Amino acid sequence: MHLLLASFLHPEISKYISGRVLYIDDAATGMSQAPFAQTELSTIRDAAEELIPLTVAQAQPSDIRNEINLADCIYVASGEVFRLLDALRLTGTDHLLVEAVQNGTFYAGSSAGAMVTGPSIEPASIMDNPQTAPQLTDHTGLSLTPYVIVPHAQGTTGPYSIKVISETVAQYGRDWNLLLLRDEQALLVEGETTMLI
């Protein structure tokens, strides 16, 4: 298993991403012109040899499977994690991603794209709005890592204040294995080795 799970765009991300990169952008639906979304897309485009943007909620299942199979790297972008998990689940992309990672495809994600890889996105309820996907009642994540990533933990990024981070830890820290990441930090998983970078 090969994962790079960032709070937001690790500064050395270009060392890890290469080749044909499938860029799943469902978390940023409706936010594509926001500065964070533009910066993220531009950075990943510069790192990739070929960038394939994909909004899975708008794609055919056969196209999703084909693009995942062709990808050297799957990058799952930032945004609303509840919207993201809902799109992945409704299209069956959640199972395809797990299968691809288990078969050796490199998965990278920032913020929502990192959060969705854990056992649950429930701890994101304070950071993001569950009402972006009101029909999503099962918050089970992809379970690619035992950690629930809590991004933007420095408490200075947009709406993610120290108060929001503290409330997340207070409410969910006993039940979940939270991993707090500051922007410019990431969890790197290479086989059995896991490290913060």
Secondary structure, DSSP 8 states (H G I E B T S, - for coil): -EEEEESS--TTGGGT--SEEEEE-GGGTT-TTSHHHHHHHHHHHHH-SEEEEE-GGGS-HHHHHHHHHH-SEEEE--S-HHHHHHHHHHHTHHHHHHHHHHTT-EEEEETHHHHTTSSBSGGGGTTS-GGGSTT----B---SSSSEEE--TTSEETTEEHHHHHHHHHHHTTTS-EEE--TT-EEEEETTEEEE-
